Amino acid sequence: MMPTEGCNLTTTPGGRKEHDVLKTISLGGFAAILLLGTAHAAALGDLRSHRAVYDVEMIESSERSGIGAMNGRIVYEISGSVCDGFAVRFRFLTNVQAGRRSLINDQRATVYESAEGDSFEFVSQGYLNGQKETEVKGSAERTAKGLEVTLEDPEEKIVELDDAMFQTQHTAALIDAARDGETVLEARVFDGSDNGDVLNKTTSFIGKERLERDAQPGEPDDIAEMLSSKPSWPVSVSYFSDDDEDQAGERLPTFRTSFLMLEDGVSRDLIMRFDDYELRGALIDLEYLPETLCEASN
């Protein structure tokens, strides 16, 4: 990453933690890791293809962050079915005021998860002021021992990891847990973040089901009206580096988020908490996409 005056990009958008925003929206299911595959078929079948747009603004920052202001936009799209698998496309564009500099940060990611939940393809790119800074590309296959990750970028290598949920499995597991009235769930998750060679541990807390009829902060009234009859759950999630598992003492999360989760996979009122600053994402546009119907088996 480029060095900046008064702004360390390893702890501001454009570093690893902004990639974690992908996890904020796809958010997923934090169930016990042994509950994989068909265990969550019910919730997978209820996920709806959609495109969601969020306006992002900084609501808090520490002096240490070096960030004077930040705003931007997230576009998140999920499509697919339990028959064909699920594809997720994500873009997060931010304008960061850091000291005397204005930084335009552009994070993009595309992933595909097979219908069986046994393979996962991912590519992510990071641009700073129009120049590509990072690219991560690879795939993961589920094996008898865990996950085998084959990386093409930033370097070619094969990595063996423990078993973990992929992204859409993660989402479905959390929805199932909420429906069952569970309040605390934990899981290891693989989503291709960092350099595509690590797992993240997650701990989530789920509140009581409710109908949220009022617009959330920053939401237009038509969004609130569209979603007013859909049940939702307040959810907060903490992400931990799996590398810290053997360290003594209390581990601190690398990233925390809270949001309202709908049972069709849509998220509202995103709060994203990083070490030195906090962002809010307001759902300003939502389009449900045509569904892919499963072909009847002979």
N, C-alpha and C positions, 0 to 999 in steps of 0.2 A: 504494500500500500504506500501511496505517497505520504510523506510527512507533511503535517500542517501546523501552522502557528496556533498554539493554544488548543489543539484538538488532536487527540490520539485516536486514530481511526480504528485501532483494535478495540476500543470501547465506545465507538460511535458508529452510526450507520455506515456500512461498507465493510466493517469487520465481521467477524464470525457471528456476533450476536444479532445483527440485523437479519442474517439468514434464518435465525431462529424464528423470525416473524412468520415464516412459512408454517411452522408448527403452531403458531398462535391461531391461524385461521383454519387450517385443516384439522386441527386440534383433536385430537383424537382420543381414543379410548383408553384409558389407563387401567386395563384389567390385568389380572394375573397372567404372566407370560405364557404359562402352559396352556391357556385357553386360546388356541389358535384356529385358523381355518374355519370350518363349518360351525364352530361354536357360536359365531356371531352372524350367521347367515340371515337371521331375522332382521337385524338392524341394517345390514348391508342392503337388503332388498328395499328398505325404506329411504335410503339416501336418494336425493333428487339432484339431477344434473342442474347446475345453476351457475350464473355469473354474478358475482357480488363486487361492488365498488365501495371503498371506504375512504373518507377524508381523514387524514391523519394530522394531528397537531401535538406539539410538546406541551404537557401540562405541568411538568416539574423538572428541574435540573439542579445539580449541585455546581458550585463554583469550580470544582475539580474537573468537571466535564469539558469546560472550555466552550460550551455550546451556548450561543446567545439566543438562537431561535431555530425552530425546525418545523416544517410542514411538508405534506406530501400526499400521495394517493396510493392505495393498494387496489389492484385488480386481481381477483381470484376466481378461477373457473374450474369446476369439476364436471366431468362427463363420463358416461359409461354405464355398465350394468353388471349384475352378478354373473352374467353369462360371458361377457366380452372383456371384463376387467374395467379398471378405472384409470382415467388420465386426469392429471391436475396441472394446470398452468397458472403461474403466479408472477406478478410483477409489482415491485415496490419502488416508487420514485420519490425521492426526498430532496428538499432544498435545505441545506444546513448552513446557518450563519455561525462561523467559528472565528472569533477575533475579527480581523479585517477581511477575511476571506469568505466567499460564498461557494459552497460545494454542492454540485448536483450529483447525487448518488442514485444509481439505477441497478436494482437487483432483479434478476430474472431466473425462473426455474421451471422445468417441466419434468414430470415424473409419470411413469406408467406402472401400474400394479396388476398382475395377472388375476384372472377371476378365481383361480385356485389358491391365490395367496402364497405361491411358492417362488415367484420371481418379481423383481423390482428393477426398473431402469430409471436413471436420473441424470440430468444435466443442469448445471446452474452456472450463471455468469454474473460477474460484478463489474460495473462500469463506474468510473469516477470522472466527472467532467467530460463525458463522451469517450473516454479511453478505457478499453478493456483492461481490468486489473487482475481478475481471477477467472478461472474456469475449472469446474469439477465435472467429470463425466465418468459414468461407470454403470455397473449392474450388480445385483445381488441374487443369489440362488439359495434356496433353503435346502440343506442337506441333513443327513442323519445326525451330524455333529453340531449343527448350528447354521450359520450363514457363511457363504463363500462370496466375497466381494471382489469383482474384477474391475480394476480401475484403468482408464485410458488417460485421463488428465486429473491432476497436474503431473503425474508420472504413472507409467505402466507398472502395475504390481497386483498381486493377489493377496488378499487379507482374509484370515479366518477369524470370525467373531462368534460369540455366544448367540443362541437363538434370541429372536426379538420379533416384535410386531412391526409390520410395515405400516405405512401412513393411513391407508383407508381402513385396514383392520383395526387400527388404533381408534379411529373415529367411531366405528361401529361398536367397539367394545365399550366405549364411554356412554354411548346412547343406551345400550343394553343395561349397563350398570345403573344409569339414572332411572330407567323404567322399573328396574327391580328394587328401587329404593335404597341402593347402596350409597354410602356417603364418602368413603375413602377407597381409592384404588391406586395401585402401583403397577408399573410395567417398564420393561426395557423397550426402546423404540429405535428403529433404524430408518432414517429418511434421507441419507446422502449428505447430511450437513457436515461442517468442517471440511476436511479433505476427502470425505466419503469413506473414512476408514475407522469410524468410532460409533459406539452406541451411546444413547442418552437414557438415563434413568428418569422416570417421571413419577411424581406423586400428585394426585388430584383430589380435590374436595368438592363434593356435589351437594348443592342445596336442595330445598324442596321444590317440587314442580309448581309452576304458577302460570297464569295467563297474564302477559304483560301488554295491557291495552294502550298504555301511554307511549309516546315517542321517547326514545332514549336520547341522551345529550347529542345534539348535532344531527339527529335524524329528521328527515322531512315527514310531514304528517301522512303522506300516502304510503310510506314504508310501514309506519305503525299500524295503519288501517289494514294493510295487506297481511300482516303477521299477527293481528290481535287475537285471532281465534286459535292460534297454534300454541300448544303447551311448550314451555321452555324451562330450563334449569340454570340457576347461577352456578358457574364452575370456576374454580381457581386451580391453576396448575403450576408446579415448580419443576424445573429441569435441572438435572445434576449430571456432571460429567462422569461417565462410567469409570474413567481412569482414577477417580478419587476414592474408589470403593475400599481400598486397603489403608487409607489414611486414618490416623487416630483423631478423635475429637469430632465435634459437630461439623458437618459439611454444609456449605452455603450453596444455594442454587446459583447457576450461571444465568438463569433467565426465569422470570415469573410472569404469568398472565392471568387475567380473569375475563369472563365474557358470559353472555347469555347464550345457551346452546339450545337450538330447536331440534326436534326429533328427525327432521329431514336433512340435517347436516349444516344448516345455515347458522351463522354466528352473528350476534349483535353486541354493541357496546364493548368493543375490545379495549382492554387496558394492558399495555405492554411495559413491564418494569425491568429496566436494565440496571447496571451497577450505579450509574451516575445520572440517569434521567428516566423519565416516564412519558409514554405516549398514549394517546387515546385515538382509537379508530371508530368513526361514526359511519354506520351503514347508510349510504346516500342513494344507492341504486341497486336493485335486485331483479334479475331476469331468470325465470325458470326456463330451462332449455328443453327441446323435444327429447322425450325419453326413448332409449333404445330397448325395444322389446325382445325378449328371448324367443328364439325359434322353438316351436314344439318339437320334442324328441319323438322319433318314430318308435 
